[in-house]
Every structure is written in structure tokens, then in C-alpha cells.
Amino acid sequence: MDRKFLAQLSFLGAVSVVLFVNSGKAPLNASERQNLGQVEQEHREETTLTAARLPLTMNPSHAAIEALAVVAQSAVQADDEAEIRQLTTEWFAAWSPGQGSVDWDAMGELFVQEPDELLVFDDAGGSVVVLTSWEDYRATWEPFMEQFTEWQIEPEGEIHVNVDGDLAVTVFTLTGGGIDQNQNPIEFRQRATHIWQRKGDRWLIVHEHLTTDN
């Protein structure tokens, strides 16, 4: 509903009032018609000026479009958040082989594969490992995991997810551990951050930061 239409609508309302008042009477004479013409002109000017003062945000069509855009964006963001949560669950599952072996191919599906697009800071046993590719990631952790006959991790508390366009961040705390070849148990607690980036139609980890909680 634009401003011109508002002015026309108001004008028609005013004319309708005049015609209603004169209904049932004799036709308007020349003087009355002149007065009506003057009223019409003045009302046109007044309603046009009033409509011009209306802020654009009061335009129902614009408001409806903006509302639909917000709803659509919220729906997309909710879908993305649900997908990131599912992928985080898959990350936990990949790192929780139990008494089996880690499926490194499945793990690799969660990480960006392009060279120099991955950055990892993982704190393990008091030392920080810095990795810059999936190949380095697997080459570092695969031999490490071979010394354990059992390994399991799980989230502690809530997994926080924040999505902004094609980037997403997950922050959580994990606990877990395993049993080594000598049947010695190991337990640990870590704080974790993942940064995900949408690549085509897939979300992939481009940054991982794990810090052991002493």
C-alpha cells in the first residue's frame, strides 16, 4: 500500500461523506459544486502531504517482506545449527571406537582436505601439537591411538553452537579416556573449540583447539 494509494483512499472517503450527506436532496447547484471542488482539492493536498510523511517502514508490503525474510533466515539458521550438532555427534563417535579401531576415513569426512586450510592446536599430555592439514592430523593421532586397546570420549554438559552465515563455532567440554596395551587406564578432561566452514553443501572443520583441563 503506497503513499499515492493512501491519498486516493482518503480522498474517496471524504467524497463519499459529502455524497452521503447530500443523498436524497436535489442535485447540487453550481455554487455547491464549486464548494465541493474546493473541498476536494484541499483534501487531496492534505492527504497527499500526510501520506508523504508516513515512514517507509509503515508500508505493510515492506513489513511483510522483512518479516518473511527474518522467518526464512531463522529457519535456515536453525537447520544449520541442527546439522552442526549432528556433525559434532559424529566427531565424538569417530573418536570413540571403544575396543575397536578409529575409522580414520570417516573422521576425515569431517575435516577440510585442502592444504593449508586446516589449523589445529591440540594439547596432549602437556605438549601442544600444531597441525596444518588433515594428512598431518591423521599421521599424528593414528600412531598415538594404536597404543590403546580401548578409547571413549563424551561431551560434558551442553554443546554450544553459534552459526553466522557460512561459518559456525562449537564450544564444549569433553571427558574420556582409555586403556593402553599394558592395561593401564588413562582419564582426561578437555575444553574444545571447533570452527566449521560451509564448503559447497557441506560443513567442514577448519580449526580445532583442544586444551587439557588440569
C-alpha positions in Angstrom: 0.0 0.0 0.0 2.0 3.0 -1.3 1.6 6.7 -0.4 -0.3 7.6 -3.6 -2.9 4.9 -2.9 -3.3 6.1 0.7 -4.0 9.6 -0.5 -6.5 8.3 -3.1 -8.2 6.2 -0.4 -8.6 9.1 1.9 -9.9 11.4 -0.8 -12.5 8.8 -1.8 -13.6 8.6 1.8 -14.1 12.4 2.0 -16.1 12.5 -1.2 -18.3 9.6 0.0 -19.1 11.6 3.1 -20.2 14.6 1.0 -22.3 12.5 -1.3 -23.9 10.7 1.7 -24.9 14.0 3.3 -26.5 15.1 0.0 -28.2 11.9 -0.8 -32.0 12.3 -1.2 -31.6 16.0 -1.9 -31.9 17.9 -5.2 -28.8 17.8 -7.5 -26.0 20.2 -6.4 -26.2 23.6 -8.0 -23.2 25.5 -9.5 -22.2 27.1 -6.2 -22.4 23.8 -4.3 -20.4 22.0 -7.0 -17.7 24.8 -6.7 -17.6 24.4 -3.0 -17.3 20.6 -3.3 -14.5 21.1 -5.8 -12.6 23.3 -3.4 -13.1 20.7 -0.6 -11.8 18.0 -2.9 -8.7 20.0 -3.8 -7.9 20.9 -0.3 -8.4 17.3 0.9 -6.2 16.0 -1.9 -3.4 18.3 -0.8 -3.8 17.4 2.9 -4.0 13.7 2.4 -1.1 13.7 -0.1 1.1 15.6 2.4 0.0 13.3 5.3 0.8 10.2 3.3 4.2 11.6 2.3 5.1 12.0 6.0 4.4 8.3 6.6 7.7 6.4 7.2 8.6 3.7 4.7 8.7 1.2 7.5 4.9 1.6 7.9 4.4 0.2 4.4 2.6 -3.2 5.0 4.2 -4.8 1.9 7.7 -3.9 3.1 7.0 -5.0 6.6 5.6 -8.3 5.3 8.6 -8.9 3.1 11.0 -8.1 6.0 9.1 -10.4 8.4 9.2 -13.3 5.8 12.9 -12.7 5.3 13.5 -12.9 9.1 11.5 -16.1 9.4 13.3 -17.7 6.5 16.7 -16.7 7.8 15.8 -18.1 11.2 14.7 -21.4 9.7 17.9 -21.7 7.7 20.0 -20.9 10.8 18.1 -23.5 12.8 18.7 -26.1 10.1 22.4 -25.2 10.0 22.7 -25.4 13.8 21.0 -28.8 13.8 23.4 -30.0 11.1 26.4 -28.8 13.1 25.2 -30.6 16.2 24.8 -33.8 14.2 28.3 -33.5 12.8 29.7 -32.8 16.3 28.0 -36.0 17.4 29.7 -37.8 14.5 33.1 -36.3 15.6 32.5 -37.8 19.1 31.6 -41.1 17.6 34.7 -41.2 15.4 36.9 -40.5 18.5 35.0 -43.2 20.5 35.9 -46.6 18.9 35.5 -48.5 22.2 37.6 -51.6 21.9 37.8 -51.3 18.1 39.9 -49.0 15.9 39.3 -45.4 14.8 37.7 -45.2 11.4 40.1 -42.5 10.0 38.3 -42.3 6.7 35.0 -41.5 8.5 36.9 -39.0 10.6 38.4 -37.4 7.5 34.9 -36.7 6.2 34.5 -34.1 8.9 37.7 -32.1 8.2 38.6 -29.8 5.3 41.0 -31.6 3.0 42.6 -28.7 1.1 46.2 -28.0 2.0 46.8 -25.1 4.5 43.1 -24.7 5.1 43.1 -26.6 8.4 44.7 -25.3 11.6 44.9 -27.5 14.7 46.1 -26.7 18.3 45.7 -29.9 20.3 47.1 -30.2 23.8 48.0 -33.8 24.6 50.0 -34.8 27.7 51.1 -31.3 28.4 52.5 -30.6 25.0 50.8 -28.7 22.2 50.6 -30.2 18.7 50.2 -27.7 15.8 48.9 -29.2 12.6 48.0 -27.6 9.3 46.5 -30.4 7.2 44.3 -33.5 7.5 47.3 -35.6 6.5 49.3 -34.2 9.4 46.3 -34.8 11.7 46.0 -38.4 10.8 49.7 -39.0 10.8 50.0 -37.6 14.3 47.0 -39.3 16.0 46.8 -42.6 14.3 50.1 -43.9 15.8 49.0 -42.4 19.2 45.7 -44.3 19.2 47.4 -47.6 18.3 48.8 -47.8 21.8 45.3 -48.2 23.3 43.1 -51.2 23.4 40.1 -49.1 24.4 39.1 -45.5 23.9 36.0 -43.5 24.6 35.0 -39.8 24.9 31.8 -38.0 25.5 30.6 -34.4 26.0 30.3 -33.0 29.5 27.4 -30.6 29.7 26.0 -28.5 26.8 27.5 -28.2 23.4 27.3 -24.5 22.4 26.7 -23.8 18.7 26.8 -20.4 17.0 26.1 -20.1 13.3 26.8 -16.9 11.3 26.4 -17.3 7.5 29.0 -19.8 6.2 30.9 -20.1 9.5 30.0 -21.8 12.7 31.6 -22.3 16.1 31.1 -25.1 18.6 32.4 -24.9 22.1 32.2 -27.8 24.6 33.9 -29.8 27.3 34.7 -33.5 26.9 35.8 -36.2 29.2 37.0 -39.7 28.5 40.0 -42.0 28.4 41.1 -45.5 27.6 43.2 -48.4 28.4 46.7 -48.9 27.0 48.5 -52.1 25.9 49.7 -52.6 29.4 46.2 -52.4 30.8 46.9 -49.0 32.4 43.9 -46.7 32.4 44.1 -43.1 31.3 41.5 -40.4 32.0 41.3 -36.8 30.9 39.1 -33.8 30.5 39.5 -31.2 27.7 37.9 -28.0 26.6 37.3 -27.9 22.9 36.6 -25.4 20.1 35.7 -26.2 16.5 35.3 -23.7 13.7 33.3 -25.0 10.8 33.0 -23.6 7.3 30.4 -24.3 4.7 32.1 -25.7 1.6 29.6 -26.2 -1.1 26.8 -28.1 0.6 28.9 -29.5 3.4 30.1 -28.2 6.8 33.8 -29.0 7.5 36.1 -28.4 10.4 38.7 -25.8 9.5 40.0 -25.3 13.1 40.3 -27.4 16.2 41.6 -26.4 19.5 41.7 -28.9 22.4 43.1 -27.9 25.8 43.6 -30.4 28.6 42.0 -29.2 31.8 44.4 -29.8 34.6 
